[in-house]
Amino acid sequence: MQFIDLKAQLAHMRPAIDKRIAKVLDHGQFIMGPEVFELEEQLAEYVGVKHCISCANGTDALQLSLMALGIGPDDTVITTAFSFFATAEVIPLVGATPYFVDIDPHTYNICPVSLEQGIADAKKQGLIPKAVIAVDLFGLPANYPELERICQRHNLRLIEDAAQGFGGSIKGQKAGSFGDIATTSFFPAKPLGCYGDGGAIFTNNDQLAELCKSLRIHGKGENKYDNVRVGMNSRLDTIQAAILLEKLTCFEHELAKRQQISSDYSTQLHEYFNTPSVPQDYQSAWAQYTLTSKQNDREYWLKKLQKDDIPCAIYYPTGLNQQKPMLGYISMDTPNSDKLCEHVFSIPIHSYLTLQQKNSILDGLLRNPL
Ligand SMILES: Cc1ncc(COP(=O)(O)O)c(C=O)c1O
């Protein structure tokens, strides 16, 4: 059994993917070919925003967004303590200062109350908060109605890191459409993944979109050899765009399958584990299905699953504020994040999980002591 079975997915779509790749090989426009623009149009429509700007990966998408917002030295960016390293890494990359706040103990996403306290504390410490990066952790959109209100009140720009959340929604509004600008990743294991690295930026703001288009190609102006600002080389390969166009045709169906699996897991497991909490009107993209042990016995479950040949993973064993390069920056106390690092583990959830595989995962967690 695979944690995320990309081979099983490919088996379902191989002829169509081969055809799409062959078309790119035939036309030969490997950089910024027609598939890149077709994909951007389709993704913008899917998310329900004016602009989609594709780029080389989800980390660059975050960095490009910070650059487009003009975030740099002297600025502080507030973010969650519980995410993948890239969320925080991009902040010092643009010369700004990260400041970490805690998560909500139920959704595991950035906690609005901790954010309010963090803004006040950061200002007291002489920092200048300019932006917030919220993360749609494990596929669940963060509490954007509240986050947007807080950011407006404090004149902060809001970035949605939807690397894991693409496909999720709040009251039907899709992940990738919240805040001033949003980003996603097409890393192969993500809800919508390509066969290499890829990423995208979403915004309704024309000016930010134009800046991102320039910044992703060496700060280009009128043309490629007219460079009007310092940018990056961060384009999505045409072949990856072609693969994503094909994968997008199955995406809704895949989301529905993961939704069904998560609902079966939760029904069976909630008595014994803390299962994911999805607020009313929210839809998760189910990038991960993450449990927390109720009795401080994660090690037992990890061993048990290993013995049964069931792959599992710990997202994340260390909070961002505890990672070595971040130790010099200020953080709120983060008891919820710290606790999760010790208790969480994720079990396989993907759209090609068979009934038999699902049942053996449930058996592994419900029966047969070690
Ligand atoms: C929350 C989050 N942000 C950013 C990224 C970075 O994406 P990428 O690996 O495409 O650079 C990832 C994934 O890897 C992620 O999970």
The ligand as an SDF file (V2000), in Angstrom:
LIG
                    3D

 16 16  0  0  0  0  0  0  0  0999 V2000
    1.5720   24.4910    3.3780 C   0  0  0  0  0  0  0  0  0  0  0  0
    2.5930   24.4400    2.2930 C   0  0  0  0  0  0  0  0  0  0  0  0
    3.1000   25.5880    1.8180 N   0  0  0  0  0  0  0  0  0  0  0  0
    4.0140   25.6000    0.8330 C   0  0  0  0  0  0  0  0  0  0  0  0
    4.4630   24.4350    0.2610 C   0  0  0  0  0  0  0  0  0  0  0  0
    5.5190   24.5040   -0.7680 C   0  0  0  0  0  0  0  0  0  0  0  0
    5.1660   23.9620   -1.9920 O   0  0  0  0  0  0  0  0  0  0  0  0
    6.2920   23.3980   -2.9860 P   0  0  0  0  0  0  0  0  0  0  0  0
    6.7890   22.1250   -2.4420 O   0  0  0  0  0  0  0  0  0  0  0  0
    5.5730   23.2580   -4.2860 O   0  0  0  0  0  0  0  0  0  0  0  0
    7.3630   24.4410   -3.0840 O   0  0  0  0  0  0  0  0  0  0  0  0
    3.9540   23.2060    0.7290 C   0  0  0  0  0  0  0  0  0  0  0  0
    4.3080   21.9060    0.1610 C   0  0  0  0  0  0  0  0  0  0  0  0
    5.2010   21.3260   -0.0610 O   0  0  0  0  0  0  0  0  0  0  0  0
    3.0140   23.2060    1.7740 C   0  0  0  0  0  0  0  0  0  0  0  0
    2.5110   22.0670    2.2540 O   0  0  0  0  0  0  0  0  0  0  0  0
  1  2  1  0
  2  3  1  0
  2 15  2  0
  3  4  2  0
  4  5  1  0
  5  6  1  0
  5 12  2  0
  6  7  1  0
  7  8  1  0
  8  9  2  0
  8 10  1  0
  8 11  1  0
 12 13  1  0
 12 15  1  0
 13 14  2  0
 15 16  1  0
M  END
$$$$
